[in-house]
Amino acid sequence: MITTKPQTIIPENDKSRLEKLYEYQILDTHPEDTFDKIALLASQIFDTPHAYITFVDEKRVFFKSMISNTPNKISQVLRENSLCSLAILNTKITVFNDTLLSPELQSNSMVKCPKGIRFYAGAPLKSPEGFLLGAVCVTDTVPREVTEKQLKMLKTLSTLVVDELEDRLRYKKVIKAQNDLMGITLHEIKNPLASIKLANDILKMDLKRVPKMADMIKKSVDSIQYKLTDLLKLSEMEDTEFKLSIQETSLKLMLDRMISSFELIANRKGQKIILDYDSSIPKINVDKNKITDVLHNLLSNAIKYSYPNTLIRVIAKLSGDCVEIEFQDEGQGLSNTDLDKLFVKFAKLSSSPTGKESSNGLGLSICKSLVELHKGKIYATSKGKEQGASFIISLPVIFQSELEYLNR
C-alpha cells in the first residue's frame, strides 16, 4: 500500500490523544531493553537497517527506541518532518514503498536529505481507547516491497508496545491507590483514637459511666480494625483502585451513631449537635463504611473549627433524586480564597482549630474522592469570615436495578 501525504498531519482528536500519551509518562525517558528488543525484531523482520519506536508529541516526535547503523543518533525530530506523524492518522499500517513516488513527500527534509528515507512502514500504537500515539516503524534508504506476513508481524509488535505501556500504567495506579488508602486510613483512625482517649479520661473520673464508655471504646476499636483490614486487603490485590461495596443502608441510623460517637468530644467544648432529619428519606444504597468516613470527617471538622459553646446542625433532606446532608456550624467561616482550595490536598486555609486539635489538610480531599466514587457531589458555602460555614454532600438515591449494575 502506498500512502500519500494528506494536507494536514494533525488528527481531530489530538488534544485527547496527547492527554492519553502524557498519562503513560513515556516521553523523554531513557532507552530500555524491552523496547529496543521490539525495535530490533522489526528490523530483522523487514531486513532494514533502521527501526524505531516513536511517540508523536504536540510539536515533535520522540524516539523511545532507535535501531540504526548511523553513527549520530537523535532522540527527536520536528513533528512536521516525521513520517510517523502520518502513521497516526489512521489505524492501518502506513507504507511508502518508494517515497519519491509521492510528490508531496519529496519536500520532506527526512526524504530529500542525503541517504534520506526511500522506504517506510509504520504500525500505529493504538491505546485501548483508540488513540494513536506513535508507531513501530522501519525505514531504508532504498525502495522496498513488503509482504502481508511482514505487515501482520509489525502490527503484532505495535500491540506488544501498548501492552507494556498499559502494564506500567496499571502498576502506577495500584501504587497510587495503595498510597491514597494509606493516607485515608491514617487520617481516619484519628477520630476513633480520640474517642478512646476521651472515654478513658472520663472513666477515671466517673465509674458510673462504664457501660456507655465501654460501648464507645468497642465501636472505636472496631472502626480502626476495619480501616486497617481494608488497607491490608488492598495491599494483597494486584490490580485495583478503590471499589465500592454497595449495600442498602439507613441514613438515619448512620447519623444517630455518628452523633453518639462525637457527643463527648463536642461536650468537651460546650458544643451541642442537633439532627434535623427528613423522615421521608428512604434507605439509600451506598458503601456504608466509606460514607460513614465522610460523615465523621465533616462532623469532626465542624467541631474542630467551631468556637466553644456553639451549635452544630446536621440537616438531612431529599432534593429531587438525591439526598443532601448538610453540616452547618457557627464557626470561623470561609473566605473566597478558602472556598477555591477547600478540597485540595494539604491546602492551607485561613481557619485554625479552636481547641488546639491537629489537622493535616487531607480530610476534605479524601471526602471529595469518596463522595465522587458514589457519583455524588460535595461543596461548601459561607457568608464570609466569622459567619459560620456549611458543608453539603449530595448522594443519588440508587434504585435496586442500578445497585445490581454497580455490583456486576
C-alpha positions in Angstrom: 0.0 0.0 0.0 1.3 3.5 -0.9 0.1 6.3 1.3 0.2 9.9 0.0 0.7 12.8 2.3 -2.5 14.5 3.4 -3.0 18.2 3.6 -2.8 18.1 7.4 -1.0 15.9 9.8 -3.0 16.8 13.0 -5.8 14.4 13.9 -9.1 15.9 15.0 -8.8 14.3 18.5 -5.2 15.5 19.0 -5.9 17.1 22.4 -7.4 13.9 23.9 -4.7 11.8 22.2 -2.0 13.9 23.8 -3.7 13.5 27.2 -3.5 9.8 26.9 0.1 9.9 25.7 1.1 12.0 28.7 -0.7 9.6 31.1 1.9 6.9 30.1 4.8 9.2 31.2 7.0 7.8 28.4 8.2 10.9 26.8 11.9 11.9 27.4 12.7 8.6 29.1 15.9 6.7 28.6 16.2 3.8 26.2 15.1 0.5 27.6 15.9 -3.1 26.7 12.3 -4.1 26.4 11.5 -1.6 23.7 14.9 -2.0 22.0 14.2 -5.7 21.6 10.9 -5.0 19.9 12.5 -2.5 17.5 15.3 -5.0 16.7 12.7 -7.6 15.9 11.0 -5.2 13.5 14.4 -4.5 11.8 15.0 -8.3 11.4 11.5 -9.0 10.1 11.9 -6.4 7.3 15.7 -6.8 7.0 16.1 -3.0 7.2 19.0 -1.0 8.6 16.7 1.2 10.7 13.8 0.6 13.1 12.2 2.8 15.6 9.6 3.1 18.3 8.2 6.6 18.3 5.7 8.8 20.1 4.1 11.8 18.5 4.1 14.8 20.9 2.4 18.1 20.2 5.3 19.6 18.2 7.9 16.8 18.0 8.3 13.1 17.6 10.2 11.4 20.4 12.3 8.2 19.7 11.9 5.8 22.5 14.0 3.2 20.7 16.3 3.5 17.7 17.9 0.6 15.9 20.2 2.2 13.2 23.6 1.8 11.6 24.1 5.6 11.5 26.7 6.9 14.0 24.8 10.0 15.0 21.6 9.0 16.7 18.9 11.6 17.6 16.2 11.5 20.2 13.5 13.6 18.5 12.6 15.4 15.3 10.0 18.0 14.4 6.5 16.6 14.1 6.0 18.2 10.7 9.1 16.4 9.3 8.3 12.9 10.6 6.6 10.3 8.6 5.3 8.9 11.9 3.0 11.9 12.0 1.3 10.4 9.0 1.2 6.9 10.6 -1.1 8.1 13.4 -3.8 9.4 11.0 -5.4 6.0 10.5 -5.5 2.6 12.2 -4.0 0.8 9.2 -0.3 0.4 8.7 1.2 3.2 6.7 3.6 2.1 3.9 5.7 4.1 1.4 7.4 1.6 -0.9 9.2 4.5 -2.6 8.8 7.9 -1.1 9.9 9.5 -4.4 6.7 8.3 -6.0 4.8 10.6 -3.7 5.4 14.2 -5.0 4.3 15.8 -1.8 6.8 13.9 0.3 9.8 15.0 -1.8 10.0 18.3 0.0 10.2 16.5 3.3 13.7 17.0 4.9 13.8 13.4 6.0 13.3 12.3 2.4 15.3 14.7 0.4 18.5 14.7 2.6 21.5 12.6 1.5 20.6 8.9 2.2 17.1 10.0 3.1 14.1 7.8 3.6 13.0 5.9 0.5 11.1 3.2 2.2 8.8 3.5 5.3 6.4 1.1 7.1 4.8 2.1 10.4 2.2 0.4 12.5 0.4 2.8 14.8 0.5 2.4 18.6 -3.2 2.2 19.4 -4.3 2.6 23.0 -7.3 0.7 24.4 -9.4 3.9 24.0 -8.5 4.0 20.3 -5.9 6.9 20.4 -3.0 6.6 18.0 0.1 7.7 20.0 3.1 6.8 17.8 4.4 4.0 15.7 6.7 1.0 15.4 8.3 1.7 12.1 11.1 0.5 9.8 12.9 2.6 7.2 15.5 2.2 4.4 17.4 4.4 2.0 16.3 2.2 -1.0 12.8 1.3 -2.2 11.3 -2.0 -0.9 8.4 -4.3 -1.3 6.6 -5.8 1.7 4.5 -8.9 2.3 1.3 -9.2 4.2 3.0 -11.5 6.7 5.6 -8.8 7.5 2.9 -6.2 8.0 0.9 -8.5 10.3 4.1 -9.1 12.4 4.7 -5.4 12.5 1.2 -4.8 13.8 1.8 -7.5 16.5 4.9 -5.7 17.6 2.9 -2.5 18.0 0.4 -4.2 20.3 3.3 -5.5 22.4 4.4 -1.9 22.9 1.0 -0.8 24.0 0.6 -3.8 26.3 3.8 -2.9 28.0 2.6 0.7 28.5 -0.7 -0.5 29.9 1.0 -2.8 32.3 3.2 0.0 33.6 0.1 2.3 33.9 -1.8 -0.3 35.9 1.1 -0.7 38.2 1.3 3.0 38.8 -2.4 3.1 39.6 -2.1 0.3 42.0 0.7 2.1 43.9 -1.4 5.3 43.9 -4.5 3.5 45.2 -2.4 2.0 48.0 -0.9 5.3 48.9 -4.3 7.0 48.8 -5.8 4.4 51.0 -2.8 4.6 53.4 -3.5 8.3 53.7 -7.2 7.8 54.3 -6.5 5.1 56.9 -4.0 7.1 58.8 -6.3 10.1 58.7 -9.5 8.4 59.6 -8.2 6.4 62.6 -7.5 9.7 64.4 -11.2 10.2 65.3 -11.8 6.8 67.0 -8.5 7.1 68.8 -9.5 10.5 70.1 -12.8 8.9 71.3 -10.9 6.1 73.1 -8.6 8.6 74.8 -11.5 10.8 75.9 -13.6 7.8 77.1 -10.6 6.6 79.1 -10.2 10.0 80.8 -13.9 10.0 81.7 -13.8 6.5 83.2 -11.0 7.6 85.5 -13.3 10.3 86.9 -16.8 8.7 86.7 -17.0 4.9 87.0 -20.9 5.1 86.7 -20.5 5.7 83.0 -18.6 2.5 82.4 -21.3 0.8 80.2 -21.6 3.7 77.8 -17.9 4.3 77.6 -17.2 0.6 77.1 -19.6 0.6 74.1 -17.9 3.7 72.6 -14.5 2.1 73.0 -15.7 -1.1 71.3 -17.1 0.9 68.4 -13.9 2.9 68.0 -11.7 -0.2 68.1 -14.0 -1.9 65.5 -13.6 1.2 63.3 -9.8 1.1 63.5 -9.8 -2.7 62.8 -12.0 -2.2 59.7 -9.7 0.5 58.3 -6.6 -1.5 58.8 -8.2 -4.6 57.3 -9.3 -2.6 54.3 -5.7 -1.4 53.8 -4.3 -4.9 54.1 -6.8 -6.2 51.5 -5.7 -3.6 49.0 -2.1 -4.4 49.5 -2.8 -8.0 48.6 -4.6 -7.2 45.4 -2.6 -6.9 42.2 -4.8 -4.6 40.1 -7.3 -2.4 41.9 -8.4 1.1 42.6 -11.0 2.0 45.3 -14.0 -0.2 44.8 -17.4 0.3 46.5 -19.2 -2.4 48.5 -22.7 -1.1 47.9 -25.5 -2.1 50.3 -28.9 -0.8 51.3 -28.4 1.4 54.4 -30.4 3.5 56.8 -29.0 7.0 56.7 -30.9 7.9 60.0 -29.1 5.1 61.8 -25.7 6.2 60.4 -26.3 9.8 61.6 -27.5 8.8 65.0 -24.5 6.6 65.6 -22.2 9.3 64.3 -23.6 11.9 66.7 -23.4 9.5 69.6 -19.7 8.9 68.8 -19.0 12.6 68.8 -21.1 13.8 71.7 -18.3 13.5 74.3 -15.8 15.5 72.1 -18.4 18.2 71.4 -19.5 18.4 75.1 -15.9 18.9 76.0 -16.0 22.2 74.1 -19.5 23.1 75.3 -20.9 22.5 71.8 -24.3 21.0 71.0 -25.1 18.8 68.0 -28.7 18.9 66.6 -30.0 16.5 64.0 -32.8 17.7 61.7 -33.8 14.6 59.7 -36.5 14.4 56.9 -38.5 11.3 57.7 -39.4 10.8 54.1 -35.8 9.8 53.2 -35.8 6.2 52.0 -33.0 3.8 52.7 -30.0 4.6 50.4 -27.6 2.3 48.5 -24.1 3.3 49.4 -20.8 1.9 50.6 -21.7 2.2 54.3 -18.1 2.3 55.7 -16.9 4.9 53.2 -19.8 7.2 53.6 -19.5 6.9 57.3 -15.9 8.1 57.0 -17.2 11.1 55.1 -19.9 11.9 57.6 -17.4 11.5 60.5 -14.9 13.7 58.8 -17.3 16.6 58.2 -18.7 16.5 61.8 -15.2 16.3 63.2 -14.3 19.4 61.2 -17.4 21.3 62.3 -16.5 20.6 66.0 -12.8 21.3 65.4 -13.2 24.7 63.6 -16.2 26.0 65.6 -15.9 28.1 68.7 -16.8 26.7 72.2 -20.4 26.9 73.3 -21.9 27.0 69.8 -24.5 25.0 67.9 -23.8 22.5 65.1 -26.7 21.4 63.0 -26.8 18.2 60.8 -29.6 18.5 58.3 -30.7 15.6 56.1 -33.3 16.1 53.4 -34.5 14.9 50.0 -33.6 17.1 46.9 -35.0 15.6 43.7 -33.4 12.2 43.2 -30.7 12.9 45.7 -30.4 13.1 49.5 -28.5 16.0 50.9 -26.7 16.1 54.2 -25.6 19.5 55.5 -23.2 20.2 58.3 -23.9 23.7 59.5 -21.7 25.4 62.1 -21.3 28.8 63.8 -17.5 28.8 63.4 -14.9 30.9 61.8 -16.4 30.9 58.3 -14.6 30.7 55.0 -13.1 33.4 52.7 -13.5 33.2 48.9 -9.8 32.1 48.8 -10.6 29.3 51.2 -13.6 28.2 49.1 -11.4 28.0 46.0 -8.9 25.5 47.6 -11.0 23.6 50.1 -10.8 20.2 48.5 -7.1 20.3 47.5 -4.7 18.0 49.4 -2.7 19.7 52.1 -4.2 23.1 51.3 -3.6 25.8 54.0 -6.8 27.6 54.9 -7.3 30.8 57.0 -9.1 29.0 59.8 -7.4 27.0 62.5 -8.7 24.5 65.1 -10.2 26.3 68.1 -9.3 23.6 70.7 -5.7 23.0 69.7 -6.7 19.9 67.6 -4.4 18.7 64.9 -5.1 19.0 61.2 -3.1 17.7 58.2 -5.1 19.1 55.3 -6.1 15.7 53.9 -9.6 15.2 55.2 -11.7 17.2 52.7 -9.8 15.9 49.7 -10.4 12.4 50.9 -14.1 13.2 51.4 -14.3 14.5 47.8 -12.8 11.3 46.4 -15.2 9.1 48.3 -18.3 11.1 47.5 -17.4 11.3 43.8 -17.0 7.5 43.8 -20.7 7.4 44.6 -21.4 9.8 41.7 -22.3 12.4 44.3 -21.2 16.0 45.0 -19.6 17.8 47.9 -19.3 21.6 48.3 -19.3 24.3 50.9 -20.9 27.7 51.4 -20.2 30.6 53.8 -21.2 34.2 54.1 -17.6 35.1 55.0 -15.2 35.1 57.8 -16.7 34.7 61.3 -20.1 33.9 59.9 -20.0 30.1 60.0 -20.0 27.6 57.2 -22.0 24.8 55.7 -20.6 21.6 54.1 -23.1 19.7 52.0 -22.8 16.3 50.4 -25.4 15.2 47.8 -25.8 11.5 47.1 -28.0 9.9 44.4 -30.8 7.7 45.7 -29.9 4.5 43.8 -32.6 2.0 43.0 -32.2 -1.8 43.2 -31.6 -2.2 39.4 -28.9 0.4 39.4 -27.4 -1.3 42.5 -27.1 -4.6 40.7 -25.5 -2.8 37.8 -22.8 -1.3 40.1 -22.0 -4.7 41.6 -21.7 -6.6 38.3 
